[in-house]
Amino acid sequence: MHERIVWGVGTPRTFRVHWALLELALPYETRGLQTRTAATVGSEYKKLNVAGKIPTLVDGDITVSESSGIINYLAAKYDSDERRLMPSDIPSIAEYHEWISFISMELDATSLYVLRRHEGLPDVYGRADVACIAARDYFSRMILAASEKIKDGRVFLLGTSFTGADIMMVSTLDWADRCGCDYPSAFKTYREQIVARTSYSLALQANKVT
């Protein structure tokens, strides 16, 4: 048994964790827990994550949930000169956390997750057409504003180095594609460059529901 176990597959948020571990070349086991299944509210999993949400990472005696929190934890513990998810200089760290917060809150929670709830799961959360229209408009405005920061043609969000912020952004753009949310050409070019990484393809496989 590996020291690290990822609980969760099949969602953009679980995908982020698989990708981060692969970027850092860390061995781990996967438990194929799917969202909104009986297992997520079962007693075994609730001991790890009382909210019953995925993903959750167990790393030895440390348990972490929330995809961005897991990425930041992995960076803090396992970053090296050869493989990094977080920059090491203070100005870049500040920019990194700004991107992580922006993606998590403005694009994921406030926009795409609203669509997930009320378009993807209306039988659970009810239809909310006005809220979905507003969520799509908000996503468009926020991603357009963010595109101003990468219009210089940079390969990565922080310039010349791949970080966990790129994992967060590309997984969110993939989610936007599935929701039918368009985004500026600068982000389309950016995404094309990132998805060419071997770790991206491996993470897609690792995140599949089997």
N, CA and C of each residue as an Amber inpcrd file, in Angstrom:
protein
   630
   0.8530000  -1.1940000   0.0000000   0.0000000   0.0000000   0.0000000
   0.8880000   1.2440000   0.0000000   0.5150000   2.2040000  -0.8560000
   1.2650000   3.4570000  -0.8970000   0.9220000   4.3220000   0.3110000
   1.8590000   5.1890000   0.6390000   1.6350000   6.1160000   1.7380000
   0.5390000   7.1140000   1.4000000   0.4070000   7.4380000   0.1100000
  -0.5660000   8.4340000  -0.3340000  -1.7580000   7.7590000  -1.0130000
  -2.9470000   8.2110000  -0.6580000  -4.1850000   7.7030000  -1.2550000
  -5.0450000   8.8930000  -1.6720000  -5.4870000   8.8780000  -2.9160000
  -6.4360000   9.8810000  -3.4000000  -7.8190000   9.2490000  -3.4370000
  -8.7230000   9.8680000  -2.7310000 -10.1220000   9.4500000  -2.7630000
 -10.8590000  10.3610000  -3.7500000 -11.3120000   9.7750000  -4.8540000
 -12.1160000  10.5470000  -5.7850000 -11.6400000  10.4850000  -7.2220000
 -12.6070000  10.2760000  -8.1130000 -12.3700000  10.3110000  -9.5580000
 -13.5830000  10.9390000 -10.2310000 -13.3750000  11.3600000 -11.4800000
 -14.5050000  11.7100000 -12.3340000 -14.9590000  13.1460000 -12.3460000
 -14.2960000  14.0380000 -11.6100000 -14.7060000  15.4400000 -11.6190000
 -13.5030000  16.3310000 -11.9240000 -13.7440000  17.5850000 -12.3280000
 -12.6250000  18.5030000 -12.5380000 -11.7870000  18.6980000 -11.2830000
 -12.4120000  18.6500000 -10.1310000 -11.6850000  18.8900000  -8.8850000
 -10.8220000  17.6870000  -8.4960000 -11.3090000  16.4690000  -8.7270000
 -10.4610000  15.3060000  -8.4660000  -9.3170000  15.2450000  -9.4800000
  -9.5870000  15.6270000 -10.7170000  -8.5600000  15.6490000 -11.7650000
  -7.3620000  16.4970000 -11.3450000  -7.6240000  17.6210000 -10.7050000
  -6.5420000  18.5140000 -10.2730000  -5.5520000  17.8030000  -9.3520000
  -6.0690000  16.9830000  -8.4630000  -5.2100000  16.3090000  -7.4880000
  -4.3540000  15.2430000  -8.1640000  -4.9690000  14.4520000  -9.0520000
  -4.2060000  13.4520000  -9.7920000  -3.0850000  14.1300000 -10.5890000
  -3.4110000  15.2310000 -11.2240000  -2.4300000  15.9400000 -12.0420000
  -1.2670000  16.4580000 -11.1810000  -1.5860000  17.0360000 -10.0430000
  -0.5390000  17.5730000  -9.1650000   0.4130000  16.4720000  -8.7100000
  -0.1230000  15.3330000  -8.3160000   0.7160000  14.2270000  -7.8760000
   1.6070000  13.7210000  -9.0110000   1.0580000  13.6740000 -10.2090000
   1.8370000  13.2150000 -11.3540000   2.9260000  14.2120000 -11.7220000
   2.6310000  15.4990000 -11.6090000   3.6530000  16.5190000 -11.8780000
   4.8370000  16.3720000 -10.9220000   4.5460000  16.0100000  -9.6880000
   5.5970000  15.8640000  -8.6860000   6.2000000  14.4630000  -8.6740000
   5.6980000  13.5900000  -9.5570000   6.1860000  12.2130000  -9.6650000
   6.0740000  11.4670000  -8.3410000   4.9410000  11.6600000  -7.6560000
   4.7090000  11.0040000  -6.3720000   3.8190000   9.7820000  -6.5650000
   4.2470000   8.6190000  -6.1310000   3.3980000   7.4350000  -6.2380000
   2.2070000   7.5330000  -5.2820000   1.0850000   6.9620000  -5.7000000
  -0.1090000   7.0100000  -4.8580000  -1.1060000   5.9580000  -5.3180000
  -2.0580000   5.6600000  -4.4480000  -3.1810000   4.7900000  -4.7780000
  -4.4110000   5.6450000  -5.0390000  -5.3170000   5.1040000  -5.8380000
  -6.5850000   5.7810000  -6.0980000  -7.7290000   4.9400000  -5.5740000
  -8.6130000   5.5740000  -4.8410000  -9.8840000   4.9610000  -4.4740000
 -10.9480000   5.6110000  -5.3460000 -11.6110000   4.7870000  -6.1610000
 -12.5020000   5.3140000  -7.1910000 -13.8310000   5.8180000  -6.6820000
 -13.7910000   6.6430000  -5.6760000 -15.0010000   7.2210000  -5.1050000
 -15.5760000   8.2600000  -6.0620000 -16.8800000   8.1860000  -6.3020000
 -17.5460000   9.1400000  -7.1800000 -18.4590000  10.0560000  -6.3830000
 -18.6360000  11.2540000  -6.9110000 -19.4430000  12.2380000  -6.2140000
 -20.9030000  11.8100000  -6.1150000 -21.5230000  12.1720000  -5.0300000
 -22.9340000  11.9160000  -4.7750000 -23.2920000  10.4400000  -4.8890000
 -22.4650000   9.6010000  -4.2930000 -22.7600000   8.1760000  -4.1980000
 -22.8970000   7.8220000  -2.7310000 -23.4370000   6.6320000  -2.4930000
 -23.6560000   6.2100000  -1.1080000 -22.3470000   6.1590000  -0.3300000
 -21.2600000   5.8260000  -1.0420000 -19.9750000   5.6930000  -0.3580000
 -19.4880000   7.0100000   0.2270000 -19.8490000   8.1420000  -0.3850000
 -19.3580000   9.4290000   0.1150000 -19.9910000   9.7970000   1.4510000
 -21.1160000   9.1950000   1.7560000 -21.7490000   9.4740000   3.0480000
 -21.6380000   8.2740000   3.9860000 -20.8710000   7.2670000   3.5620000
 -20.6640000   6.1050000   4.4070000 -19.7270000   6.4170000   5.5600000
 -19.7500000   5.5840000   6.5570000 -18.9930000   5.8590000   7.7750000
 -17.4880000   5.8670000   7.5360000 -16.9690000   5.0190000   6.6260000
 -15.5340000   4.9750000   6.3800000 -15.0380000   6.3060000   5.8230000
 -15.7420000   6.8070000   4.8100000 -15.2770000   8.0440000   4.1870000
 -15.5560000   9.2620000   5.0580000 -16.6470000   9.2520000   5.7640000
 -16.9760000  10.4080000   6.6100000 -15.9460000  10.6200000   7.7120000
 -15.2100000   9.5700000   8.0600000 -14.1300000   9.7380000   9.0320000
 -13.0010000  10.5780000   8.4430000 -12.8580000  10.5230000   7.1120000
 -11.8220000  11.2950000   6.4330000 -12.3060000  12.6850000   6.0560000
 -13.5510000  12.7670000   5.6180000 -14.0930000  14.0310000   5.1420000
 -15.5410000  14.1360000   5.6050000 -15.7510000  14.8720000   6.6560000
 -17.0750000  14.9270000   7.2750000 -18.1130000  15.5330000   6.3320000
 -17.6670000  16.3340000   5.3630000 -18.5990000  16.9300000   4.4070000
 -19.0330000  15.9350000   3.3440000 -18.3280000  14.8180000   3.2250000
 -18.6930000  13.8190000   2.2240000 -18.4040000  14.2440000   0.8050000
 -17.4350000  15.1590000   0.6260000 -17.1070000  15.6710000  -0.7080000
 -15.8030000  15.0480000  -1.1890000 -15.6100000  15.0610000  -2.5070000
 -14.3390000  14.6340000  -3.0830000 -13.7210000  15.8100000  -3.8270000
 -12.3640000  15.8170000  -3.8640000 -11.3890000  14.8120000  -3.4700000
 -10.9420000  14.9610000  -2.0250000 -10.3140000  13.8910000  -1.5410000
  -9.5760000  13.9170000  -0.2910000  -8.2490000  13.1990000  -0.5160000
  -7.1840000  13.7500000   0.0160000  -5.8660000  13.1200000  -0.0430000
  -5.4690000  12.6710000   1.3520000  -5.0680000  11.4250000   1.4630000
  -4.4640000  10.9200000   2.6900000  -2.9870000  10.7140000   2.3910000
  -2.1470000  11.4060000   3.1450000  -0.7030000  11.3230000   2.9670000
  -0.0770000  10.9660000   4.3080000   0.0970000   9.6690000   4.5300000
   0.5700000   9.2350000   5.8430000  -0.4450000   9.5720000   6.9080000
  -0.0550000  10.3690000   7.8870000  -0.9800000  10.7290000   8.9640000
  -1.6430000  12.0800000   8.7370000  -1.5190000  12.6180000   7.5150000
  -2.1390000  13.9030000   7.1800000  -3.2640000  13.6730000   6.1770000
  -4.4040000  14.2820000   6.4400000  -5.5520000  14.2060000   5.5340000
  -5.9310000  15.6140000   5.1200000  -6.0760000  15.8200000   3.8120000
  -6.3810000  17.1520000   3.2720000  -7.5090000  17.0220000   2.2590000
  -8.4510000  17.9440000   2.3000000  -9.5080000  18.0080000   1.2940000
  -9.4550000  19.3720000   0.6040000 -10.3250000  19.5550000  -0.3860000
 -10.3810000  20.7440000  -1.2410000  -9.2160000  20.7260000  -2.2310000
  -9.5380000  20.7600000  -3.5080000  -8.5150000  20.5720000  -4.5410000
  -7.3940000  21.6000000  -4.4630000  -7.7260000  22.8660000  -4.2870000
  -6.6670000  23.8780000  -4.2030000  -5.8460000  23.7130000  -2.9340000
  -6.5010000  23.3200000  -1.8420000  -5.7840000  23.0790000  -0.5990000
  -4.8200000  21.9120000  -0.7270000  -5.2240000  20.8750000  -1.4460000
  -4.3580000  19.7150000  -1.6510000  -3.1550000  20.0980000  -2.5070000
  -3.3800000  20.8660000  -3.5640000  -2.2720000  21.3080000  -4.4120000
  -1.2710000  22.1160000  -3.5980000  -1.7670000  23.0350000  -2.7990000
  -0.8670000  23.8670000  -1.9910000  -0.1240000  23.0390000  -0.9440000
  -0.8020000  22.0530000  -0.3660000  -0.1430000  21.1700000   0.5880000
   0.9820000  20.3780000  -0.0830000   0.6910000  19.8030000  -1.2390000
   1.7020000  19.0300000  -1.9490000   2.9090000  19.8940000  -2.3090000
   2.6240000  21.1250000  -2.7210000   3.7230000  22.0410000  -3.0520000
   4.5780000  22.3280000  -1.8270000   3.9280000  22.5980000  -0.7140000
   4.6570000  22.9320000   0.5140000   5.5200000  21.7720000   0.9890000
   5.0380000  20.5540000   0.8020000   5.7710000  19.3980000   1.3290000
   6.7710000  18.8160000   0.3390000   6.4280000  18.8210000  -0.9500000
   7.2090000  18.0230000  -1.8910000   7.9060000  18.8030000  -3.0010000
   7.7250000  20.0970000  -3.0810000   8.4340000  20.8530000  -4.1150000
   9.9410000  20.6680000  -3.9680000  10.6120000  20.5950000  -5.1100000
  12.0710000  20.4770000  -5.1310000  12.6080000  21.3520000  -6.2530000
  13.9090000  21.4120000  -6.3830000  14.4960000  22.1970000  -7.4730000
  14.1140000  21.6310000  -8.8300000  13.8830000  20.3150000  -8.9000000
  13.5630000  19.6710000 -10.1660000  12.0780000  19.7670000 -10.5200000
  11.2340000  19.7000000  -9.5250000   9.7830000  19.6900000  -9.7540000
   9.1220000  20.6040000  -8.7320000   8.3530000  21.5800000  -9.2330000
   7.7130000  22.5420000  -8.3430000   6.2730000  22.7990000  -8.7660000
   5.4210000  23.0170000  -7.7850000   4.0560000  23.4780000  -8.0450000
   3.8360000  24.9070000  -7.5700000   4.7440000  25.4080000  -6.7390000
   4.6310000  26.7630000  -6.2120000   5.9840000  27.4710000  -6.3790000
   5.9670000  28.7500000  -6.7900000   7.2360000  29.4720000  -6.9110000
   7.8880000  29.6700000  -5.5510000   9.1410000  30.0860000  -5.5670000
   9.8750000  30.2150000  -4.3010000  10.1410000  31.6560000  -3.8950000
  10.0100000  32.6210000  -4.8120000  10.2600000  34.0150000  -4.4400000
   8.9490000  34.6950000  -4.0520000   9.0270000  35.6370000  -3.1420000
   7.8360000  36.2380000  -2.5450000   6.9110000  36.9140000  -3.5670000
   7.4090000  37.7410000  -4.4940000   6.4930000  38.3460000  -5.4660000
   5.7160000  37.3020000  -6.2750000   6.3950000  36.2330000  -6.6750000
   5.7230000  35.1870000  -7.4510000   4.7560000  34.3800000  -6.5940000
   5.1010000  34.1780000  -5.3300000   4.1830000  33.4930000  -4.4180000
   2.8940000  34.2990000  -4.2730000   3.0310000  35.6030000  -4.1610000
   1.8410000  36.4660000  -4.0610000   0.9700000  36.3370000  -5.3020000
   1.6000000  36.3520000  -6.4670000   0.8470000  36.2180000  -7.7220000
   0.2120000  34.8380000  -7.8220000   0.9260000  33.8220000  -7.3850000
   0.4040000  32.4530000  -7.3870000  -0.8800000  32.3670000  -6.5650000
  -0.8510000  32.8660000  -5.3460000  -2.0300000  32.7760000  -4.4800000
  -3.1840000  33.6220000  -5.0150000  -2.8630000  34.7140000  -5.6690000
  -3.9230000  35.5110000  -6.2950000  -4.6370000  34.7030000  -7.3760000
  -3.8630000  34.0250000  -8.2160000  -4.4570000  33.1940000  -9.2640000
  -5.2750000  32.0490000  -8.6610000  -4.7190000  31.3790000  -7.6770000
  -5.4270000  30.2460000  -7.0700000  -6.7720000  30.6910000  -6.4930000
  -6.7750000  31.8100000  -5.7910000  -8.0160000  32.3080000  -5.1900000
  -9.0090000  32.7460000  -6.2540000  -8.5210000  33.4340000  -7.2660000
  -9.3880000  33.8990000  -8.3550000 -10.0560000  32.7270000  -9.0610000
  -9.2760000  31.7190000  -9.4030000  -9.8290000  30.5720000 -10.1150000
 -10.8340000  29.8260000  -9.2390000 -10.4740000  29.5940000  -7.9880000
 -11.3360000  28.8380000  -7.0790000 -12.6690000  29.5290000  -6.8380000
 -12.6210000  30.8390000  -6.6310000 -13.8260000  31.5680000  -6.2380000
 -14.6000000  32.1470000  -7.4170000 -13.9220000  32.8960000  -8.2780000
 -14.6360000  33.6330000  -9.3310000 -15.0460000  32.7410000 -10.5010000
 -14.2040000  31.7840000 -10.8710000 -14.5070000  30.9360000 -12.0240000
 -15.1860000  29.6280000 -11.6220000 -14.6660000  28.9690000 -10.6060000
 -15.2050000  27.6810000 -10.1710000 -16.4890000  27.8830000  -9.3640000
 -16.3660000  28.3560000  -8.1450000 -17.5020000  28.3590000  -7.2200000
 -18.6320000  29.2850000  -7.6480000 -18.2860000  30.4870000  -8.0960000
 -19.3220000  31.4820000  -8.3920000 -19.9440000  31.2960000  -9.7620000
 -19.2420000  30.6260000 -10.6590000 -19.7290000  30.4970000 -12.0290000
 -20.0480000  29.0550000 -12.4110000 -19.0270000  28.2350000 -12.5820000
 -19.2340000  26.8990000 -13.1410000 -19.9810000  25.9750000 -12.1940000
 -19.7570000  26.1150000 -10.8880000 -20.4620000  25.2270000  -9.9760000
 -21.9530000  25.5700000  -9.8980000 -22.2900000  26.8060000 -10.1510000
 -23.7140000  27.1670000 -10.2450000 -24.3600000  26.4190000 -11.4060000
 -23.6580000  26.3730000 -12.5340000 -24.1690000  25.6360000 -13.6950000
 -24.2420000  24.1450000 -13.4070000 -23.2380000  23.6320000 -12.7230000
 -23.2260000  22.2190000 -12.3560000 -24.4570000  21.8700000 -11.5220000
 -24.7850000  22.7170000 -10.5850000 -25.9060000  22.4370000  -9.6990000
 -27.2520000  22.5610000 -10.4090000 -27.4470000  23.6510000 -11.1310000
 -28.7950000  23.9620000 -11.6110000 -29.0690000  23.5790000 -13.0620000
 -28.0220000  23.2760000 -13.8350000 -28.2180000  22.7170000 -15.1680000
 -27.9110000  21.2210000 -15.1710000 -26.8510000  20.8300000 -14.4790000
 -26.4640000  19.4310000 -14.4720000 -27.2390000  18.5670000 -13.4990000
 -27.6980000  19.1680000 -12.3980000 -28.3790000  18.3960000 -11.3520000
 -29.6810000  19.0820000 -10.9070000 -30.5660000  19.3930000 -11.8490000
 -31.7950000  20.0990000 -11.4610000 -32.6950000  19.2590000 -10.5730000
 -32.5890000  17.9260000 -10.6610000 -33.4160000  17.0640000  -9.8200000
 -32.9810000  17.1160000  -8.3610000 -31.7280000  17.5250000  -8.1330000
 -31.2140000  17.6400000  -6.7720000 -31.3730000  19.0610000  -6.2380000
 -30.9690000  20.0500000  -7.0500000 -30.9060000  21.4360000  -6.5860000
 -32.0170000  22.3240000  -7.1440000 -32.7870000  21.8070000  -8.1070000
 -33.8410000  22.6070000  -8.7140000 -33.3150000  23.4430000  -9.8640000
 -34.1870000  23.7870000 -10.7750000 -33.8010000  24.6620000 -11.8710000
 -33.7190000  26.1000000 -11.3600000 -32.7750000  26.8290000 -11.9370000
 -32.6110000  28.2370000 -11.5670000 -32.0640000  28.9590000 -12.7950000
 -32.9460000  29.1590000 -13.7730000 -32.5140000  29.6740000 -15.0710000
 -31.8710000  31.0520000 -14.9730000 -32.4360000  31.9180000 -14.1570000
 -31.8800000  33.2670000 -14.0260000 -30.4830000  33.2020000 -13.4190000
 -30.3120000  32.3450000 -12.4070000 -28.9950000  32.1980000 -11.7770000
 -27.9720000  31.6650000 -12.7670000 -28.3890000  30.7560000 -13.6330000
 -27.4640000  30.1850000 -14.6210000 -27.0700000  31.2190000 -15.6680000
 -28.0170000  32.0330000 -16.0960000 -27.6960000  33.1100000 -17.0400000
 -26.6810000  34.0600000 -16.4040000 -26.9220000  34.4070000 -15.1450000
 -26.0100000  35.3080000 -14.4410000 -24.6370000  34.6630000 -14.2730000
 -24.5920000  33.3640000 -13.9930000 -23.3220000  32.6610000 -13.8130000
 -22.5220000  32.6450000 -15.1120000 -23.1870000  32.4200000 -16.2330000
 -22.4920000  32.4290000 -17.5220000 -21.9410000  33.8220000 -17.8380000
 -22.7350000  34.8360000 -17.5620000 -22.2810000  36.2080000 -17.7980000
 -21.0970000  36.5470000 -16.9040000 -21.1620000  36.1160000 -15.6550000
 -20.0770000  36.4120000 -14.7170000 -18.7920000  35.7100000 -15.1360000
 -18.9090000  34.4470000 -15.5620000 -17.7300000  33.7310000 -16.0380000
 -17.1020000  34.4790000 -17.2120000 -17.9290000  34.9170000 -18.1370000
 -17.4080000  35.6260000 -19.3160000 -16.6710000  36.8920000 -18.9300000
 -17.2230000  37.6380000 -17.9890000 -16.5850000  38.8830000 -17.5670000
 -15.2770000  38.6330000 -16.8280000 -15.2760000  37.6260000 -15.9650000
 -14.0830000  37.3480000 -15.1750000 -12.9520000  36.7680000 -16.0240000
 -13.2740000  35.8600000 -16.9460000 -12.2200000  35.2570000 -17.7620000
 -11.6860000  36.2810000 -18.7660000 -12.5190000  37.1970000 -19.2040000
 -12.0480000  38.2700000 -20.0760000 -11.0790000  39.1750000 -19.3240000
 -11.4100000  39.5070000 -18.0930000 -10.5140000  40.3330000 -17.2880000
  -9.1880000  39.6190000 -17.0570000  -9.2550000  38.3270000 -16.7690000
  -8.0300000  37.5620000 -16.5220000  -7.1600000  37.4610000 -17.7640000
  -7.7810000  37.4730000 -18.9350000  -7.0060000  37.3300000 -20.1760000
  -6.0660000  38.5010000 -20.3980000  -6.3570000  39.6380000 -19.7660000
  -5.4620000  40.7890000 -19.8970000  -4.0810000  40.4780000 -19.3220000
  -4.0350000  39.5650000 -18.3610000  -2.7650000  39.2430000 -17.7100000
  -1.8870000  38.3070000 -18.5390000  -2.4840000  37.6480000 -19.5370000
  -1.6940000  36.6950000 -20.3280000  -1.6220000  37.0780000 -21.8040000
  -2.0690000  38.2770000 -22.1370000  -2.0750000  38.6710000 -23.5470000
  -0.6700000  38.8890000 -24.0980000   0.3380000  38.8460000 -23.2200000
   1.7190000  38.9570000 -23.6820000   2.2300000  37.6480000 -24.2840000
   1.3630000  36.6080000 -24.2910000   1.7310000  35.3460000 -24.9210000
   2.4980000  34.3960000 -24.0340000   2.5160000  34.6390000 -22.7420000
   3.2430000  33.7650000 -21.8170000   2.7210000  32.3400000 -21.9030000
   3.5980000  31.3950000 -21.6560000   3.2140000  29.9860000 -21.7050000
   2.4630000  29.5790000 -20.4480000   2.8850000  30.0880000 -19.2970000
   2.2840000  29.7380000 -18.0190000   1.7150000  30.9830000 -17.3460000
   0.8110000  30.7890000 -16.4040000   0.1850000  31.9330000 -15.7540000
   1.2010000  32.8320000 -15.0690000   2.2510000  32.2260000 -14.5020000
   3.2650000  33.0140000 -13.8060000   4.4580000  33.3410000 -14.6960000
   4.3190000  33.1230000 -15.9850000   5.3860000  33.5000000 -16.9070000
   6.0910000  32.3190000 -17.5150000   7.2290000  31.9430000 -16.9490000
   8.0600000  30.9240000 -17.5740000   8.0480000  29.5820000 -16.8620000
   7.3370000  29.4740000 -15.7400000   7.3570000  28.2330000 -14.9580000
   5.9430000  27.7070000 -14.7220000   5.7640000  26.4040000 -14.9190000
   4.5170000  25.7280000 -14.6140000   4.3110000  25.6940000 -13.1060000
   3.0760000  25.9360000 -12.6610000   2.7420000  25.8690000 -11.2350000
   1.3590000  25.2410000 -11.0580000   0.9880000  25.0720000  -9.8010000
  -0.3400000  24.5830000  -9.4870000  -1.4470000  25.4960000  -9.9920000
  -1.1350000  26.7600000 -10.1940000  -2.1380000  27.6720000 -10.7540000
  -2.5320000  27.2510000 -12.1610000  -1.5890000  26.6980000 -12.9120000
  -1.9020000  26.2010000 -14.2520000  -2.7890000  24.9680000 -14.1920000
  -2.5750000  24.1180000 -13.1990000  -3.4690000  22.9770000 -12.9980000
  -4.8840000  23.4750000 -12.7380000  -5.0070000  24.4470000 -11.8560000
  -6.3240000  24.9890000 -11.5330000  -6.9930000  25.6260000 -12.7540000
  -6.2300000  26.4150000 -13.5070000  -6.8210000  27.1290000 -14.6350000
  -7.2130000  26.1960000 -15.7720000  -6.3260000  25.2860000 -16.1600000
  -6.6420000  24.4180000 -17.2940000  -7.7860000  23.4670000 -16.9560000
  -7.8240000  22.9370000 -15.7480000  -8.9520000  22.0960000 -15.3580000
 -10.2530000  22.8900000 -15.3880000 -10.1900000  24.1580000 -15.0610000
 -11.3710000  25.0180000 -15.0890000 -11.7800000  25.3350000 -16.5220000
 -10.8180000  25.5580000 -17.4050000 -11.1400000  25.7790000 -18.8140000
 -11.7540000  24.5220000 -19.4350000 -11.2410000  23.3550000 -19.0680000
 -11.8400000  22.1000000 -19.5410000 -13.2960000  22.0080000 -19.0850000
 -13.5410000  22.3790000 -17.8530000 -14.8940000  22.3670000 -17.2850000
 -15.7690000  23.3710000 -18.0350000 -15.2280000  24.5290000 -18.3290000
 -15.9770000  25.5390000 -19.0780000 -16.3750000  25.0200000 -20.4500000
 -15.4580000  24.2960000 -21.0960000 -15.7790000  23.6990000 -22.3990000
 -16.9890000  22.7840000 -22.2830000 -17.0190000  21.9650000 -21.2560000
 -18.1250000  21.0330000 -21.0880000 -19.4400000  21.7470000 -20.7890000
 -19.3350000  22.9150000 -20.1810000 -20.5380000  23.7030000 -19.8690000
 -20.9660000  24.6100000 -21.0290000 -20.1680000  24.6440000 -22.0870000
 -20.4780000  25.5230000 -23.2120000 -20.1750000  26.9780000 -22.9490000
 -19.2200000  27.2410000 -22.0600000 -18.8040000  28.6160000 -21.7650000
 -17.5580000  28.9510000 -22.5790000 -17.6610000  29.9540000 -23.4230000
 -16.5340000  30.3430000 -24.2580000 -15.5600000  31.2050000 -23.4470000
 -14.3400000  31.3290000 -23.9660000 -13.3430000  32.1700000 -23.3170000
 -12.4050000  32.7420000 -24.3660000 -11.6680000  33.8020000 -24.0390000
 -10.8590000  34.5280000 -25.0210000  -9.7850000  33.6650000 -25.6820000
  -9.4020000  34.0690000 -26.8830000  -8.4200000  33.3130000 -27.6620000
  -7.0850000  33.1840000 -26.9270000  -6.7360000  34.1770000 -26.1100000
  -5.4810000  34.0890000 -25.3620000  -5.4780000  32.8660000 -24.4540000
  -6.6280000  32.5450000 -23.8670000  -6.7070000  31.3690000 -23.0100000
  -6.7930000  30.0820000 -23.8240000  -7.3280000  30.1490000 -25.0360000
  -7.3480000  28.9560000 -25.8840000  -5.9330000  28.5780000 -26.2920000
  -5.1350000  29.5640000 -26.6480000  -3.7370000  29.3070000 -26.9950000
  -2.9700000  28.7920000 -25.7860000  -3.1960000  29.4320000 -24.6640000
  -2.5600000  29.0130000 -23.4070000  -2.8980000  27.5620000 -23.0950000
  -4.1730000  27.2100000 -23.1810000  -4.6000000  25.8470000 -22.8530000
  -3.9500000  24.8240000 -23.7780000  -3.8890000  25.1120000 -25.0550000
  -3.3080000  24.1830000 -26.0240000  -1.8680000  23.8290000 -25.6650000
  -1.1450000  24.7930000 -25.1430000   0.2450000  24.5440000 -24.7770000
   0.3500000  23.6730000 -23.5290000  -0.5350000  23.8960000 -22.5810000
  -0.4630000  23.1590000 -21.3190000  -0.8940000  21.7070000 -21.4900000
  -1.9480000  21.4740000 -22.2850000  -2.4690000  20.1060000 -22.3920000
  -1.5260000  19.1820000 -23.1610000  -0.4810000  19.7260000 -23.7460000
   0.5200000  18.8960000 -24.4120000   1.4330000  18.1900000 -23.4120000
   1.3710000  18.5790000 -22.1460000   2.2020000  17.9520000 -21.1220000
   1.7720000  16.4910000 -20.9150000   2.7490000  15.6270000 -20.7900000
   2.4690000  14.2050000 -20.5580000   1.6470000  13.9990000 -19.3010000
   1.9370000  14.7840000 -18.2720000   1.2260000  14.6370000 -17.0040000
  -0.2630000  14.9270000 -17.1420000  -0.6180000  15.8050000 -18.0650000
  -2.0390000  16.1060000 -18.2950000  -2.7610000  14.8590000 -18.8060000
  -2.1810000  14.2100000 -19.8060000  -2.7970000  13.0070000 -20.3700000
  -2.8710000  11.8830000 -19.3460000  -1.8170000  11.7390000 -18.5650000
  -1.8140000  10.7090000 -17.5310000  -2.8810000  10.9790000 -16.4720000
  -3.0610000  12.2390000 -16.1430000  -4.0700000  12.6020000 -15.1460000
  -5.4790000  12.3290000 -15.6570000  -5.7100000  12.5520000 -16.9470000
  -7.0180000  12.2150000 -17.5260000  -7.3350000  10.7310000 -17.3270000
  -6.3240000   9.9000000 -17.5730000  -6.5040000   8.4610000 -17.4000000
  -6.7420000   8.1080000 -15.9330000  -5.9440000   8.7220000 -15.0590000
  -6.0600000   8.4330000 -13.6210000  -7.4060000   8.8630000 -13.0510000
  -8.0110000   9.8760000 -13.6550000  -9.2670000  10.4320000 -13.1470000
 -10.5110000   9.7600000 -13.7390000 -10.3080000   8.8200000 -14.6470000
 -11.4520000   8.1780000 -15.2980000 -12.2510000   7.3190000 -14.3120000
 -13.5610000   7.3230000 -14.5300000 -14.4350000   6.4340000 -13.7760000
 -14.4070000   5.0720000 -14.4420000 -14.0610000   4.0520000 -13.6910000
 -13.9990000   2.7070000 -14.2700000 -15.0260000   1.7830000 -13.6360000
